[in-house]
């Protein structure tokens, strides 16, 4: 019998009918009083993952037609489309065939297909020179001076949680020693260190930098050492001098916007000029690899305002510029009070950034997507040639073991029984401190077990 959707109002349905010579997939969609249907003959033993794709393949064109919406990334839902394109090209032996699959099977637009392919090309030399048995170290400093309204990360204001900082740093030291012991025992090479958060420069970094240097840096030079200096109101000559002293090679100074009213609406207690001044201070102190972050779709920003921010960034000429699209998550203060920004405006912002940065000599080198992103687009890192962040590339491609240290840090071990094994620490500093001994005992057990079979 024909499938009968049991809904009177809007719906979409997928029904699989068994037949003598196979199966018939029948899909229907009703939106705004209009109905569309489509069906396809399938073999009897189709795997579930292929069946899911076939269902999506029938529903997607009908949903596009009835809603008038055509997402730039088509049916793709994962956070790593470049990684997926690489896997397709390896499977088929042809990047052109992989691009055809992106366009024709997954309905990715030509523009986004070409963007992913360009990033794949830029990443290849970085991926090919990673030392054998190399790992990256990620250090989490989950504290900020205040919380930005768009932020969904588990970070704690120093004003509220300042009493935890000293104990947190001491526990982090113990974890650094634990992880460095494992690195030595298994003959691993530390390729890069990335200190993120939070806002790492919201606390005194001298001791953590000293411990990291003693345990991971002395005797084995790093390919890259990044610290997210972040907000202009936390960057000082003193903490920049610590970064220089301990060999940090790459920092981020993140304006997010060069529009003062946009910064105020986002809850960032610094001005655009403050960000410029701190960038110039870092330059004056000898930092030759600086990244700047911007967000497309912030409340009260406009297409023209965003263009001015990108133009100002190009004038300052940092080595890399990362363009994020606003992603509203439940943990963000903005989530309850704001609707998603206008998709057309955000698309125009992103297109302008890509055109302007490319013309200025920046190349897209890494990309990731998130849920609830403005215009359903992507975050893209652009860099001048030779200044691409190796950590970002290796992490997003799942091409290197990442050993996390600190609350909220994730550890990712390549190899083993399932290809990639992930371990996640407690999200909150107070849990991390309260359960520290228990957590470290279990972490060491799991890490040694995973590294023994990887």
N, C-alpha and C positions, 0 to 999 in steps of 0.2 A: 504494500500500500504506500501511497505517497505520504511523506511526513506532513503533519499538521501542526504548525507552531501554536502552542497553547496560550499565546499572548494576544490581547486585543489592542494594546497600544504599541509603543516602539519595542523592537526586539531584534536580535540576530540569533540565528540557530544553525546548527550543523548536525545532520543526521546521517549515519552510516548504515546503508541497507545491504544485507547479504543477498547475493544472487548466485546462480549455479556456477557461473564462470568467473566469479570475483566479488567485488563490492562496488557499490555506487554511493558516492558522497554527494549529498544534497544540502546546499546552504541557502539561507534566505535572510534578508534584512528588511526591516520596516522602520523608516524614519520620516517624520513630518507627513504622515499619511501616504507616503509612497513606498512601494514594495519592489524589491529586486530579488531574483533568485538565480542560482547557477548550480550546475552539477558536473561531476567528473567520474569517469570509470577508473577504478583502482584495482591493483592485483590483490589476491586474497591474503597474502602474507606480508603486507606492508609494515615496516617498523614504526613504532609510535612516534619517533622524532620526525620521520618523513610524513606521517599522517598529519602531525601538527602543522607542518609547513604547507601541506596541501589544503588544509582547512583555512589557514591564513591566506593562502593564495587565491582562494575563491571569495572569501569575505572582503579582503582588502580593496579590490577595485570597486565593489558595490558600496562600501562605506565611503570611499573617496567621492564617488559620483553623488551620493545622497547628501553628504555633508559639505561638499565643496572644498574639503581639506585634503591636501596632498603633502604629507610630511616629507621633508627633504631626505631623511634617512629611511624612507619607505617602511618596510616591515621590521627592520632591525630594532631590537630592544636592548641589546647588551651595551656595556659601557666601553668596549674596546673594538670598534669597527675596523680599525687598521689591523689589529691582530687577526681579525676574522678574514680580511682580505689576504693577508699573508698566508694563512692556512689554506684558503681556496687556491691561491697561486701555487703553493707547494703540492697540493693534492692533484691539481690539473696539469702542473708543469708549465703553466702559461699565465703570466700576469694579465694578458689580454682576455683570456677565457674567464679569469677571476673577475675582471671588471665587467664583462658581459653578464656574469651571474649576478653581480651587484645590481646592475641596471634592470635585467629582464626577469630574474627570479625574485629578488628582494625589493625591487621598485625604488632603488636609491637613485636620486637625481644625478644627472651627468656631472654637475658641479661638485657634489659631495664625493662621487666616485673618483673624480680626478684629484680632489683634495687628499683623499685617503691614499691614492696611488703615489702622489708626490711625497707624502710623509714616509711611505714605505721606502722610497728611493733614498731619501735623506737619512733614514735610520740605518740603512744597511751597513755602512762603514763602522758605525758605532757598535752595532751588534757583533760585527765580525772580529773585533779586537779585544773582546772581554777575555781576561786571563782565565785559563782553566782552573776550576775549583775556586773561583772568585765569589765573594759575597759583598753585599752592601749592608751598611748599618744605618738603621733609622732610629733616631732618638726623639721621643715625644716630650715636649715641655707644655703641658696642658693648662697654661695660665695666660691670661690676657689682662691688661690694665683695666679694661671694661669690655663688655660684650657688644659687638656690632649687631645691629638689628636683623641683618640678613643671615647671620651666621647660624649654622646648625651643628657645628662641631662641638664635641664635649670639651669645652674649655671653661675655666673658672677664673673670675676676676681676682686679681691680686688683693684688691680691697676686701673682698669677702673671704677669700681662702688663704690669705697671706700667711697665716699661722702654720699652714701645711708645707710651705715652700722649703724650709730648712730640712725637715724630715724627709720630704720627697727627694731632695737632692742627695741626701745621705743614702737613701735606699737605691736611688739610681746608680750611685757609685758601686754599691754591692752588685747590682745587676750588670754593670759594665764589666766588673771583674769576672763574674760568672760567664758571661758571653765570650769575653776574650780568652778565657781558659778553654772553652769549647772550640773556638777558632784555632787555637794553637794545637789542641789535641788532634784535630782532624786535618791539619795541614792546609787550612783555608787561607786565601789571600783576600784582604779587605781592599776592594776596588774603589769604594766611595763611602762617604758619610753624609747623611742628610739630617739636619736638626730642624724639626718643624714643631707645630703646635696646633692651637695656641699661638702665642707670640713669644718665641724664645727670649727676645731681648727685654721682656718685661721682668725678668729676674737677673740676678748677677750670674753671668755665665763663666766666670773665671775658673771655678773649681770643675764644673763639668767638662770644659774644654781641656783643662789640664789632665783630667783622668782619661778622657778619650785619646789625647795625644800619647800618654804613657802606655796605654793598652793597645791602641790600634795603629798609630801613625809612625812612631819612632822605628826606623829601620825598614819601613816599607812605604814609600811615597804613594799617595793616593792619586787616582785619576781625577777625582773631583771631591771637593769638600764644601758643602752648601750649608748655609744658615739662613733661615727665613727671618731676616731682621724685621720685616713686616711694616708695622705702623710707624709713621714718622714721629709720633709722640713718645716712642720708646727708644728711638735711635739716638745715641749720644757718642761723643768723641771717645769717651772711656770704653764703652762696650765695643765700639768699632776697633779700638786699639787692641782689645783682647782677641778679636777675630783675626786681626793681622798677626799678632804675636804667635798664635797657635796654627797658622798656616791655612786658614779658611780661604778658599779660592773663588767662591761664588756666593753672592748674597742676593736677597730680594728686598727691594724697597718698594712697597706696594701702595700707590696712591688710591687705586680703585676708580678714581675720577679726579679730574682737575677742575671740577665745579664745586665751589664752596657750599652752595645750598644743597647739593646732592650729598656731599659728605656729612653735613649736619643732619639731614633726614635719615641717613644710614646709621647715625649714632657714632660717627668717628670724630673724636675730639681733636682734630688737627685741620689745618687749612691746606689748600693746594700748594701754596707757597712753602709751607712747612715741608711737604714731601719733596719739592724741588730743592730746598736748602739741604735736606738730609742726603739726597742723592749727590749733590755737589760736594758735600762734606766727605762722603764715601769716596768719591772720585779723587778729591784732594789728598786723601789718606792712602791712595794707591790701589784701590779695588778696581780691577780691570775686567771683571765679569759680573755685571749687575743685571738682575731681572726686575721688571716692573709688571704688576698685575693690574688689569682693569676689568670691570664688570659691565656688560651690556644689559640694560633693562632695570637699572636701579630706580627706585621711586624718585620722581621729580626730575629725572634726567630726560633729555630730548635727543633726537637724532643729531641736531646741530651741536648740542653740548657734548655729546659723545665724540663727534668728529673733532671738536676742538681739543678734547682730551688726548685723542690718538695723535693729532697733529703736534701737540706740545710734547708728547712722549718721543716722537720721531726727532724733534728738534734737540732734545736732550741726548738722544742716541745711546740708550742702554744697549747692552749686548743681546738681550732677549726681552720680549714683551709677550705676556700671556693674556689672552682675551677670554674671559669667562662669560657665560650667559647666566643670569640670575636663576638660581634653583631654589624654589621655596619649599622648605621641608617643615614638618610639624614642630621641630625643635627650635625653629627660628622665630624671633619676636614678630617679624613681619607676617608670619603665616596666617594668623587670625585676622589681621587688620587690612590685608591687601589682597587684591585679585592679581592674577598673573598679568604682567605687562603686555602691551599690545604686540602681537606676534609680528606684524608687518614692520613696526618700528624697530624691533630687536633684530629682525632679519636684515634690515637696511643698515643698522649699526655694524653687524658682523660682516656684511659684505664690504662696507667701507673700510673696516679694519684690515680685512684680507687684501683688498686692492692697494691700500696705502702702504701697508707694511711690506708687501711684496715689491712694490715700486721702490721702496727705500732700502732694499737689499736684505730684508729678513725672509727666511724660509720657514714654512710650517714644519715642525719636526716631531711633535707628539700631540695626541688628541684623545680626549675621553668624554664620555657622556654621562649624565646623571638623570635620575627621575625628576619629574616636575620642572624641567628646564624651560625657560622662556623660549617660545617658538619651537620647542622640541629640537633644539639645535645641539651645540657642542662647545666644549672648551678647547682652545687650540693654543699651543705654545709656539711662538715664532722666535727665531734666533738668527743672528748673523752667522755666516759659515764658520765652523770651528768652535762656536760657543754653545752648541746644543748641550743640554744637560744629560749626561750619560745616565745618571740615576733615574731621571724621568722616563727615558726611553726604555731602559732595562726593566723598570718596575711595571710600566704599562704593557710591555710585551710579554710579561711573565718569563723573562729570559735569564733571570738571576735570582739566587736565593737572597732574601732580605731578612736580616735578623733585627727584630724590633726590641727597643729598650724603653721602658716607661709606661705609664698608664695610657691605655688606648692604642698603644703601638701594636701593629700586626707583624707577625713573622710568617714568612712564606718560604717553604723549603721545596726546591725543585728535585724531581726524581722520586724515588720511593714507589709504593704500591699503586698510588692513584695519580702519579704524574706531578701534581702540586698539592702539598699539604699546608694548611693554614692554621696558625695558632694566634689567638687574640688575647691580649691582657685585659684586666679590668678597665672599664672606661673611666671610672671616677678615681681621682687621687686618694680620697679617703678610704675607698675599698682596697686600692693598691697598697696603702700603708697598713691597714688593719690586717690584711691577709698576706703580707709580703712573704714571710718565710714559707708558708704553704704554697703560694704561687710559684716561687723560685724553685722549690723542690720538684714540683710537677713540671715546670718548664724545662728544667735540666733533663729530667727523665725523658720527656717527649722529644726534645731536641736531639739528644744522643741517640735515641732509637731511630728517629727519622734520618739523621745524617749517616747512620751505620748502613742503611739500605739504599741511600740515594746515589 
